[in-house]
Amino acid sequence: MISALVVAVVSVIVMVPTHRLSIDLGGLALPVGLLFGALFQTVASVFLWASTGSRLPVVLLACAWGLLVMPLAGTGPGGGVLMPAILGDQMQYSGWIVQALGVFIPFIVCAVVTVQRLRRVQRAS
């Protein structure tokens, strides 16, 4: 369980500052920060499941991630400090997306693991 909290802290530290990074390729802005965050959270979730053999640390990762990101996404004039709602009259959807990635990816990993276990049980019967 401690490992889930440590991974959640590292995940928030990695994903929040990098979520707005983008690279322009041929006039198309590629959101590499969000892609990296999604990949990082997926690897972290699979790592927790593989290292413990249980889905509970993965669920704890999702819950702890949501709690740890709250102070950084707090409301203020125009949104949070690291995740502003508006910059220069333009909505910043990446802050909402990174929060969804941080919480939903661990639950998706849990769902995939559960479906795989149910299929194995059905084949064995």
N, C-alpha and C positions, 0 to 999 in steps of 0.2 A: 504494500500500500504506500509505503514511503517512496518507492520508485515511481509510482504514478504521480505523486506530488512534485517530485524532482523533475520529471519529464514535462509536467504541465508548466512549471516555472520556466524551464528552458524554452519550451514551445512559445509561450507568451513573449519572452525576451527576443526570440528570433522572428516571430511572425508579425508582431505589431510594428516594429520600426521598418520592416522591409515590405510591407503590404502595398505601398504606393509606388514601388519601383516599376518602371516600364522602359522598354527599348523600342525605338522607332525603326521598323523594317519596311522600307518602301512606302512610307506614308501611313503605315498601320502601326498603332501603338500596341505592342504586345505586353500584357500585364505579367511580367516575369516574377514580380513580388508575390502576387496571388498564386501563380503556378507553383513557385517554390514553397510557399506556405502550405498549399494543398498536399504537395509531395512530402514535405516534412511531417505534417500531421498524420498522413497515412503511414509513413515509416514508423513514427513514434507509436501509433496505435498497434500496428502489427508487432513491433518490438515488445510492447507490454504484454500482448496476448501470447506471443511465442515464448517469452522468458518466464511467464508464470503459468501458462496453460489455463488461465482463467479469464473470463470476460470482465470481472469486477474491476481490475485496475484500469481497463479501457474506459469503463463507465465513469470511474473516478477521474480519469484524465479529462473527459468532457465536462464534468461538473466543476472540477477545480479550474479548468481553463476559463469557463464562464465567470467564475467568481474572481479570478485573478485579473481578468481584463477589465472588470467594471471600473476600477479607479482611473484607468487610462482612457476609458471611453465616456467618462462622466460628462454630464451636461454643463455647459458654460455658454458664454457668448459665441454662438455659431457652432457649438458642439464641443467635443472633447479636445484635449491638448494634442494628443498623438493621432487622434482620429477625428479631425474636424468634419462637421456636417457640410459646410460650404466654404469654398476657397475661390475668391474672385468671381462671385456670382455663379459658380458652377458646383452642382451637387457632387459630393464625394461618396460614391457608392462603394468604393473599395473598403471603407471602414466597416460597412454593414456586411459585406461579403466575407471579409476576414473573420468576423465574429461568427458567422454561420459556418465557415470552414472549421474553425477551432472547436466548435461544439458538435456539429453534425457528422463530421468524418469519423470520429470514434464510434458514434452510434451506428454508422453504416458498416464499419468494420465488425462490430458486434453482430449486426444482422447477418452479414455474410458468413461469419463463423457459426452462428446458430443454424442457418440453412444448411451448411455443409455437415454439421453434426447430425441434424435431422435426416439428411439423405443417407448418411452412413448407418444410422440406426435402422432406417427403413430397408436398406439393402441387407443388413444382417438378419432381419426378421424373416 
